[in-house]
Each structure stands twice: as C-alpha cells, then as structure tokens.
Amino acid sequence: MDENEFEVKGGSIDRSLGGNFKIELKEVAQEAWQLSKSGKSEMLQGAMLVVFVVIALIWGLQAFFGVNDFTVMPVSVQITVQILLTAITAPIVATLLFLGLSRSVGIRPSLGAVLKQMFGSFLIVLLALLTAFLIDLGVKLLLLPGLYLALATGFSMMLLVEKSLTPSQAIIQSLKVFNRHWAPLSIFYVSSLILFVLGMFSFGVLYIWLLPLYFNFKGILYRELFGVKVNKTHKVDDHKGSIFHA
C-alpha cells in the first residue's frame, strides 16, 4: 500500500528520546476522561474475560488436580500454571491496550475483531512470556529491579502490535523511553495502582470508570511518546479500521 496513504498522529520515539518533549499528565488525564465517558462496555467485557479465564483456571486446578492450596504446589506445577495463565490472558490484555491506543487516534474497532487478531499472533504470547520471565527474575534477584522492569516494559506490547517490532526490540524501545521519562510515567503507574486499590472498597463499582480510563490514558501516552501510524481514510468512531500490525 502507498506510504502516502498513512499519517503519524502524536509524537515519535526520536522526539521522546531527544529531551525536547515533556509529558503533561493533567492534559492527558483530561483527554482520557473524555474518551472514557462513552464506549466503556467493550473494555469492561475484555476485563471480565480476563477474570473469567483466571477463575476457570483455578477451578480446573481444583477439580482435576485437587489443588486447594496454591502455596504448596510443586515448583514445576507453579511454573506451568504461570505460563498457561500468561499465554491465555496475553492476547486479551493486548486487546485492551489496543482498544485504548486505537481510541486515542479516533478509531473504535470492535472487541471481537481485535480479539481475533490478537489470538492469531504468536508474537504477542512470546512477548508476554519474555517480559514475565524478566520481571520474575528481577523480583527474585532484588525487588527493585523487578518493579523497574514491570514499569519500564509497559509499552512493549503496544510497540509490538502497532510498530511491528520484534519482542526484543519492543522491550528495548520501551525501556529507552521509560528511562527518559521515568518520573511522570512512574507517577501515572503509582496513581493507577492507588486508584485500583481504592476501587476495591467500592465493591468494584469504580472499576466501571477506572478500567476504561486506565487503558485510554495509556493509549494517549503511547501516542504522544511513540506516535501512531494510521490510514488517512479512517474516520472517528470507525469500527472497521485497524492499526494492528503484529
């Protein structure tokens, strides 16, 4: 397809690494809130699907393997469960990230269409397993390296999906940009964690707003930090358009 049919919305990796760009969290929050006022259902459905998968896996372990105390499972079983859980939920999480990213540039693909694309990408599962391994290794070596990797690799899945990077390239680019803007990005992640913890005290009601807000917020951050390549023919609220490349 002709390259002239595309345009880049937002920033770029070079600009983010160049030091001439500052993240304005207040402005991003305002835009994310506006996006979150409508179209909550698809993100909430995706989140519920993750919860369903986790519950189904726990039920399966109890029903077929008699596992009632997960803390005393053999290490080999624990590793197998972690791999299965990561592999199954990775495409769903990638879908939620993709929905937020798409909406940041005015495109609203359907949940079903995106899920189908994500489950068809082996690279998404490979990246999820690789980042999970690195984070787990960091936590076991020392807590702080693990926490750092959990935050710094936060854009790697979106980079793989949107820019067709390899898993290793996506992780490296995410690390580079995070290191350059670690302060505002850390504030975003810590604030999100606090809000999600507070959401527990509302019996989950607040998650109706918090989940869409989080993924829309992250989509806007990605747009401003990395830029998003879109087809010029896409229109706002386009349910057929896609920026999926992985």
Secondary structure, DSSP 8 states (H G I E B T S, - for coil): --GGGEEEES--HHHHHHT-----HHHHHHHHHHHHTS-HHHHHHHHHHHHHHHHHHHHHHHHHH----GGGS-HHHHHHHHHHHHHHHHHHHHHHHHHHHHHTTTB---HHHHHHHHHT-HHHHHHHHHHHHHHHHHHHH-HHHHHHHHHHTTTHHHHHHHH---HHHHHHHHHHHHHHTHHHHHHHHHHHHHHHHHHHTTTTTTHHHHHHHHHHHHHHHHHHHH-EEEETT--TTBSS------
